């Protein structure tokens, strides 16, 4: 972070590094990322249950792409069961769970500033 700028008697809060802000915004800008985070916030879900929880017409392809990107960023993990029919369970990693507070803050800001 850059140091706070001082202009006369007025102090401006520190300006965050724009590259970090842009990288985070790009991550959250994925159409289904927020929906997956919220759907998994109460615990692991099987793929079909995750898709149902998200709703809004998410396709299998979109869910696969979103989960692949989120796994690459270490936001979710997937686990397969081998006993009986193969089932895949997805859960948020601690890193993925750490998105819940910033997402809540963004939701609060959006609610307070919607025109």
N, C-alpha and C positions, 0 to 999 in steps of 0.2 A: 504494500500500500504506500501511496505517496503521503508525505506529511501534510497536515492541515494547512490550508492557505490562510494568510492573515491579510485582510484589507482594512486598513484603518482600525476601528474598534470592533468590526464585525468579524466573526470567526465562522468559517465554513467547515462542516464536518469533513473528515478524510474522504477523498474520492477513491472508490475502489478501482482496482486494476481492470480496465475495460476488457482485456483479453479474457480474464477469468469470468467476468460477468457474461460476455458473449458466449463463451464455452458452455456455461451453465444454462443460459437461455436457449441455446441450440439443443441441449439435451432435453429440456422440458418442453421444447416446441414440437417434439415428436407427437403426432396427433393422439396416440394412445398411451403414452408414457404415464401421464398423470392418472389415467383411468386404471392402469395396471397397478400402480403404486397404491391407490385407494382400495382397489379390490383385494389386494394382498395384505392390507394393513391389519386385518384381524387374524391372519394366519395363513398357512399354506392351502392352496387349492389345486385340484386336478385341472388339467387343461380345459376340459369341457365346462367345468364349474366356473373357471376363470372367465371363459368366453361368455357364459351366461351372466355372470356378475357384471361384466363390462357392458353388455347389451349394445345398444346403439348401432347394431348392424356391423360389428367388426367382422371382417372375413378371416378365414383360417390363415390366408397368406399374410394379412396385416398383423395378426397376432404372432405368427411365427417370426416375422421380421422384427417386430417390437421386442419380443422376448430375446431374440438373438442379439440385438443391439444392447439391451439391458444386461444380458449376461456378459457381454464383452466389456461393459463399464462396471461390472461386478455389483450390479444393483439387485439382481435376482439370481437364485440358483434353481436348478431343476434336479429332481431325483426320480429315478425310475425304479419301480418295483418289478422284480423278476418272478416272484411267486404268483402263480395264476396268470390271469391276463395282465399284460404289461400296462402299467399306469404311470403317468408322469405327474409329479407334484411340483409346483413352483412356490417359492417363498422369497420374501424380501431378505436380503443380506442386511447386516447392521448398517452398511453404507446406504442401501436402499431405504431402510427405515429412517435414516437421518434426513431424508427428503420431506418427511411428513410435516415437520415444523415450518420449514421455508414455504412449502405449498400452502399451509394454513395461513401464513402471513400474507402470501400473495392473494389468497381468497378473501381475507379480511380487507386488504387494500382495494381489491376489485369491487367488493361490496360497498365500500365507503366512497369509491370514486366512479361508480357507474353513472353515466348521464342518460 
